[in-house]
């Protein structure tokens, strides 16, 4: 027993010694962080980096805690957060267990996050993106701050860490804590206008007044002003968007009370000022006319003229035979007068005064004129007849192109807005399509039609290609002889007489057509080209109005309607009126009125190509039309079509087009071209008007009633002639669209030309100036077209005249009536007979005028000579057509006599016009 026990005791002691030596061994544990001063936990105890200490060998749990700190004074709470990323030995565990069996050095890498604190001065929540729940964002990232819209307030600026910054939303680079405040300003109305000039109720003001006022905005927002001004206590808007509180009104009437008020807006809310008024001064009496002179003297007439007197409403002409006792013989609004029925070989004295409502001036200077002795009576014959428009190709067009197109027909197409496999190529001036053969082509193509005007205003070809349209366009554009290349885009149809259906034509009353009929009902010498789907030649209300046209869809002279659209348009313009059947046309229709030239460019589905439309426009210009109606359009710009419209404008042909039916503030083409009159559609709404729900609109349109229907026979549509292609029957019906507003404006333009108001720029200006205001120009353009105002406008009147001349000069003149008839007394002798209407009013036979002579029948040649014998009557048919080439010089030294005759006609016209307008008032 003792031996055993003695052996066990040393073994136990050895174990105890060895175990005690291992437990008390220690190693260094060092922990650093980036950045320093980060909280760490070691075996449940918290420390702050950097940390270094000797710990017993064995396992230890270490962890990195989130650490917060403040940088700057941002609300008094921690603004910076440090979050563990990874250990220097690659471990991403946190916390982690380490086995300390030797010295251990670790670094904890940290990510920095900065607080982004966002608020507003009105207590609403501000959005940030990306969104972090705790409001801390990674350093060196971006945060987008968005201030929301708030009723009654407008965002103004940010305060970012004490600095004012504009912009919303705002992107901020996070490299410091961010304290952002969105500053809002409460929206309050601007002040009511005050401190006005002139003061309310002022009198005796000049006829040019600089209106002034003042206003302020509590938030210092920029202000704009809308000025309402007129002679009514409910004045219309005359200016909007004014940036300064001043506006000059000129050309006011004397002795008139004007009313005005101003609406001020700060871009958010408006304030309407009170109604003010002032009265202009009484008109002073005019000064006496000066420079009285005579211009022409015959044995029984004396023509005199004088310089205008400022402020004169008119002039009184006085005559005396002794230079002492003057008697008033006439009053006139002009500065010239012809005294007739005088005695031969007699001396007369003349003086003129000026007058206005305030009084009459003294006498002008006096002139003394003696009439010559009476001429020996000559023997005369009577030359009468008619003037008609030659509807063939004008002989006055040089190098007239051929429009035959037998290789191509329009087909129904429902794909893209252009015809596959076809392009239009425009060549540089004088270049022929044959030059294309000089260049290698990457695809096959064929020139199927060429469109070329005399002076190469348009020089284009229709080409079929074996490749895509886009590729073909790019290729042709690259050639040096090519000016442009484009797809062949598709256009679409936009869509008190005894006539029994006249009561259904409410739109005629709206545009004052019956009143205009007292002045003009159309003329035989005016042709309106309806470039459309054709016109039914069998319709009983469209008889005796059609002249030959052309069908560019089928390359034929057959212009029978194959869709019905063109017949509806033609009826609005020129249905036979007062014939006891059907409807009334604005141009009265029948054998003695305006004519319709049907030109087919749209196929049986109501669509066609811009190339055909361009052909139709040029054909109309060169075959005598003076108005072109385009109740069609498309959304794509086309240069060939624009050049065709420019060609019409240059030749004084009015082009009218439908604005489009897309409910858009962008006009369709060709209505959008500056040489075209665009027409929008409106509908009556009580005593005012509203834009038709389908109509396009812009500030440049003229409006006309286009109907607003909600069922097939809704009487709120436009009522006109119809043709059914399925049953080949004619009839009447309702329709709507800018297609049927446009022909109303075309028809009124034709009435104006029939009344000798000419010139496309002049007609356009008159239609715009005489339209009735029905709402803001941004929507309703110039307003609702007014037929009566247009045909009675004082300006641009140029009659069609006819005269006889020989080598000695012009011996007889006459004016051509609206039905084309004329009659003149011609001395015995041999003469050439000429007819002319000066469409641009420049006093020369030139581009755009209607011109012809006795013997003209489509071939330019020497005029025939008429031998006039005493007491004989001669009936002539004179044809005229557009003058497009070099102007003729045919009147020689007699030009002054022709000018005098034209001026006398114009003078008499305006005197009669004033008299009729005054009597109607």
PEWO-V334038 format. One line per field, one symbol per residue. psi: psi as a letter, one per 30 degrees, with the letter a starting at -180 (. if undefined). burial: b if it has 16 or more other ideal C-beta (glycine too) atoms within 10 Angstrom, else e. A space follows every 50 residues. Layout:
# PEWO-V334038
psi = ???
burial = ???
This chain:
# PEWO-V334038
psi = eeeeefeeeeeeeeeeeeeeeeegkllkjkklljlahkklkjhfkklkkk kklklklakkkklkkkkllkjaiigflkfkkkkkellfgfkgkjllkkjj glkkjkkjkkkkkkkjjkalfgglkkklklkkefgkkkkgakkkkkjlkk kflkkelljjhfkkklkklkkkkjglkkjkkkklkkkkkllkkahlkllk gklgllgjkjklllllkfggkkklkkkkkagkfillkfklgkfkhkkkkl hlklhkkkkllkkkkgfellkkllklllkllkklkllkllhklkfkkafg lkklllklkkgkfakkkkklffgejkkkflklflhlkjklhlklhkkkkk lklllaffaklakalklkkkkllklkklkllkjaalklkjgakkfgkkhk lkgkifgkkklkkgblglkkgklkkkllkfklffffffkkkglklkjfkk jkleggekilkkkklgaleeeeeeeeffkffkelkllilkllki.hagkf geffiffeeegheeefffekhlkfgkkkkjjbglkjffkfggkgfklkbk jfeghlgjgkkgefeeeeeeeeegkkkhgglblkkegeaafgaklkjkjj fkafgglalfeeeeeeeeeeeggfkfkkkihlllfkkkeeeeeeeeeeef ghkkkkkkflhghlgkklkgffkfgkjkklklkkibgallkkffklllff lkllkgljkglegkfglkkaklkjfefhklallklllfefeefeeeeeee eeefggjlkeeeeeeeeefflkkgakffegbfakkjeeeefgkikgkjlk lklklaffakfkllkklfgfllkkjklkaklkklkkkjeggggkjakflk kalkfkhfkkakklkkjklkglkkjljkkllkjfakkljffbfgeeeeee eeeeeeeeeeeeeeeeeeef.
burial = eeeeeeeeeeeeeeeeeeeeeeeeeeeebebbbeeeebbbebeeeebebe beeeeebeebebbbeebeeeeeebeeebbbbbbbeebeeeeeebeeebeb eeebebbbebebbbbbebebeeeeebebeeeeeebbbeeeeebebebeee eebbbbbbebeeeeeeeeebebebebbbbbbbebbebeebeebeebebee eeeeeeeebebebebebeeebebbbbbbbeeeeebeeeeeeeeebebebe ebebeeebbbbbbbbbebeebebeebbbbbeebebbebbeebeeeebeeb ebbbbbeebebbeebbbbbbeeeeebeeeeebeebbbbbeebeeeeebbb bbbbbbeeebbebbeebebebeeeeeeeebbebebbbbbbbebbbbbeeb bebebeebebeebeeeebbeebbbbbbeeebebeebeeeeeeeebebebb bbbbbeebbbbbbbbeeebeebbebbeebebbbbbbbbbbbbbbbebebe bbebbbbbebbbbebbbebbbbbbbbbbbbbbbbbbbebebbeebbbebb bbbbeeeebbbbbbbbbbbbbbbbbbbebeebbbbbbbbbebbbbbbbbb bbbbbbbbbbbbbbbbbbbbbbbbbbbbbbbbbbbbebbbbbbbbbbbbb bbbbbbbbbbbbeeeebbbbbbbebbbbbbbbbbeeeebbbbebbbbbeb bbbbbbbbbeeeeeebbbbbbbbebeeeebbbbbbbbbbbbbbbbbbbbb bbbbbbbbbbebbbebbbebbbebbeeebbbbbbbbbbbbbbbeebbbbb bbbbbeeeebbbbbbbbbbbebebebeebebbbbbbbbbbbeeebbbbbb bbbbbbeeeeeebeebebeeeeebebebbbbbbbbeebeebeebeebbee bbeebbbebbeebeeeeeeee
